[in-house]
Amino acid sequence: MSRKAFEDLSATKKWQITELKCLATPPQSVKDVCIAMNIILCGDDIQNKTWYACQLTLANFHRLLSTFDVDHVDPEQKRIAGELIQGLSEERVKQSSSAAVAIFKFVRAMCHE
């Protein structure tokens, strides 16, 4: 499941990532999804739950994905990321940003495997 979600995430277009990066104050659902993604992709600082940290990750998004190992994510990262997206649905995220949907699916798959 997480491999398919990872492939979908890898297919995210540059313009979609740029759309997210440019949000000065994103809707809370988008912010939560991106922070959860940041925790999964950059787990070395799981306490840094800021939009600024997400923007830095988004700036290097495709490079980070090229070195990401979907099979070696710490359970603590998954737990924290899962808590952030708890209560969110694909539809709710899509209403805020279509660009964040692939990220949401990826995080959800990683947290529920």
C-alpha positions in Angstrom: 0.0 0.0 0.0 2.7 2.6 1.0 4.7 1.8 -2.2 1.7 2.7 -4.4 1.1 5.9 -2.4 4.8 6.7 -2.7 4.7 6.2 -6.5 1.7 8.5 -6.7 3.5 11.1 -4.5 6.6 10.8 -6.7 4.4 11.7 -9.7 3.4 15.0 -8.1 4.2 17.8 -10.5 6.6 20.6 -9.8 3.8 23.2 -10.2 1.8 21.4 -7.5 4.6 21.6 -5.0 5.2 25.3 -6.0 1.5 26.0 -5.3 2.0 24.6 -1.8 5.3 26.4 -1.2 3.8 29.7 -2.0 1.1 29.6 0.6 2.0 32.1 3.3 -0.8 30.9 5.6 -2.2 27.6 4.4 -5.5 26.2 5.5 -5.1 24.1 8.7 -5.8 20.8 6.8 -3.0 21.5 4.3 -0.6 22.6 7.0 -1.3 19.4 9.0 -0.8 17.2 6.0 2.5 18.9 5.0 3.8 18.8 8.5 3.0 15.1 8.7 4.8 14.6 5.4 7.7 16.5 6.7 7.9 14.2 9.7 7.8 11.1 7.5 10.4 12.4 5.0 12.7 14.2 7.4 12.3 12.4 10.7 15.5 13.6 12.2 13.6 16.5 13.7 10.1 15.3 14.5 9.5 18.1 16.9 9.8 20.8 14.3 6.2 21.2 13.3 6.3 24.5 11.6 5.1 25.7 8.2 8.5 27.1 7.6 10.1 23.6 8.0 7.5 22.3 5.5 8.4 25.0 3.0 12.1 24.0 3.2 11.1 20.3 2.6 8.9 21.3 -0.3 11.8 23.3 -1.8 13.8 20.0 -2.0 10.8 17.7 -2.5 11.8 15.7 -5.5 15.4 15.4 -4.4 14.2 14.1 -1.0 11.9 11.6 -2.6 14.8 10.2 -4.7 16.7 9.2 -1.6 13.7 8.2 0.6 13.4 4.6 1.7 9.7 3.8 2.2 10.6 0.6 4.1 12.6 2.3 6.9 10.4 4.9 8.6 10.6 4.9 12.3 7.3 3.9 14.1 7.5 7.1 16.2 7.5 9.1 13.0 4.4 7.2 11.8 2.7 7.7 15.1 3.2 11.5 15.2 2.3 12.0 11.6 -0.8 9.8 12.1 -1.9 12.0 15.0 -1.6 15.1 12.8 -3.9 13.8 10.0 -6.3 12.1 12.4 -9.8 13.4 11.6 -8.9 14.5 8.1 -10.4 13.0 5.0 -9.3 13.0 1.4 -12.3 15.1 0.5 -11.6 17.7 3.2 -8.0 18.1 2.1 -9.0 18.3 -1.6 -11.4 21.2 -0.7 -8.4 23.1 0.6 -5.8 22.1 -2.0 -5.8 19.6 -4.8 -2.0 19.6 -4.6 -2.1 18.3 -1.0 -4.2 15.2 -1.8 -1.3 13.0 -3.0 0.7 14.0 0.1 -2.3 13.1 2.3 -2.7 9.7 0.6 1.0 9.0 1.1 1.0 10.0 4.8 -2.2 8.0 5.5 -0.8 4.9 3.8 2.5 5.2 5.7 0.7 5.6 9.0 -1.7 2.7 8.5 0.5 0.0 7.2 
